[in-house]
Amino acid sequence: MLKTFMYQGISDKRETFQIVIPGSNIPEWFSHLTVGCSLSAELPPDWDSSRFMGFAVCVVFVLHEHHQVDELDIHQFKNFNATHHLVCCLKLNGRELEVYGRQPAFRFSEEFCQLNSDHLWLFYVSRDK
């Protein structure tokens, strides 16, 4: 179901797509898996062909207690009324891939996700971005 939803959300003109849903099961079509905060993957020789759409990443995370927004010295959190911020750093040949001038990120408030519960963050970045 997630794979179908993701493909429906992606078109040739769309540079990014992301969704956060409850759960902890990473779809079987992800070929590179790791536990921890870092993953390295070897790209196939033809990765830059026209058939290569982009990068899809799936992250399992659990929300824990947070600091009050007023205690954070981060202007972005206050602008988005956010209590949590997920960031992913993608590197290709040592160069960071950015989306709209920054790394893929998802900001949200605690009301969006249940504390101490597993969630999936699935995002896609087009090869053209």
C-alpha positions in Angstrom: 0.0 0.0 0.0 2.8 2.4 0.9 4.6 1.7 -2.3 1.5 2.4 -4.4 0.9 5.6 -2.4 4.5 6.7 -3.0 4.4 6.0 -6.7 1.1 7.9 -7.0 2.7 10.9 -5.2 5.7 11.0 -7.5 5.6 12.4 -11.0 8.4 13.4 -13.4 7.9 17.0 -12.4 7.9 16.4 -8.6 11.3 16.9 -7.0 10.4 15.7 -3.5 7.8 13.7 -1.7 7.6 12.7 2.0 5.2 11.2 4.4 5.2 10.1 8.1 3.0 7.3 9.2 2.7 5.1 12.3 4.6 1.8 12.1 8.0 0.2 12.1 8.0 -2.1 9.1 10.4 -0.9 6.4 9.0 -2.0 3.0 10.8 -5.0 1.5 11.7 -3.1 -1.7 14.3 -1.1 0.2 17.6 -3.0 -0.7 20.0 -1.3 1.7 19.3 -1.6 5.4 21.1 -0.6 8.6 20.5 0.0 12.3 21.8 3.3 13.5 22.1 6.8 12.2 24.2 6.2 9.1 24.0 4.2 5.9 26.4 3.8 3.0 25.3 2.3 -0.2 27.2 1.5 -3.4 25.4 2.9 -6.4 25.2 0.8 -9.6 27.3 1.9 -12.6 24.2 3.1 -14.5 22.7 5.0 -11.6 22.6 8.3 -13.6 20.7 6.7 -16.6 17.2 8.1 -17.5 15.6 5.1 -15.7 17.0 6.2 -12.3 14.3 8.4 -10.8 16.0 9.4 -7.6 16.6 8.3 -4.0 13.9 6.9 -1.7 14.8 6.7 2.0 12.7 5.1 4.8 13.6 5.8 8.5 12.0 4.3 11.6 12.0 6.6 14.6 10.4 6.9 18.0 9.4 10.3 19.5 10.5 11.0 23.1 10.0 13.8 25.5 11.1 17.2 24.1 12.2 20.6 25.3 9.6 23.3 25.3 9.7 25.4 22.2 10.5 28.5 24.3 13.6 26.8 25.6 15.0 26.2 22.1 17.2 28.8 20.5 16.1 27.7 17.1 14.1 30.3 15.1 12.9 27.6 12.6 11.1 25.6 15.3 9.1 28.7 16.5 8.1 29.5 12.9 6.8 26.1 12.3 5.3 25.6 15.8 7.3 22.4 15.9 8.5 20.3 18.8 10.4 17.8 16.6 12.7 18.0 13.6 14.0 15.1 11.5 16.9 15.8 9.1 18.6 13.5 6.6 22.0 14.2 5.0 22.4 12.6 1.6 25.9 12.6 0.1 26.9 11.5 -3.4 30.6 11.3 -4.2 31.3 13.4 -1.1 28.9 16.2 -2.1 25.8 16.8 -0.1 22.5 16.6 -2.0 20.2 19.4 -1.1 16.5 20.0 -1.7 15.5 23.6 -2.1 18.9 24.7 -0.7 18.8 22.4 2.3 18.9 18.8 3.5 15.6 16.8 3.5 13.8 17.7 6.7 10.5 17.1 8.4 9.3 19.4 11.2 6.2 18.7 13.2 4.5 19.2 16.5 4.0 16.5 19.2 0.3 16.4 18.5 1.1 15.0 15.0 2.7 11.7 16.4 2.2 9.7 19.5 5.1 9.8 22.0 7.1 6.5 22.5 5.5 5.0 19.4 7.2 3.8 16.2 6.8 5.9 13.0 8.1 5.7 9.5 9.5 8.7 7.6 9.5 7.9 3.9 10.9 10.5 1.5 12.0 10.7 -2.1 14.4 13.1 -3.7 14.5 13.3 -7.5 17.8 12.7 -9.3 17.2 16.1 -11.0 17.1 17.9 -7.7 
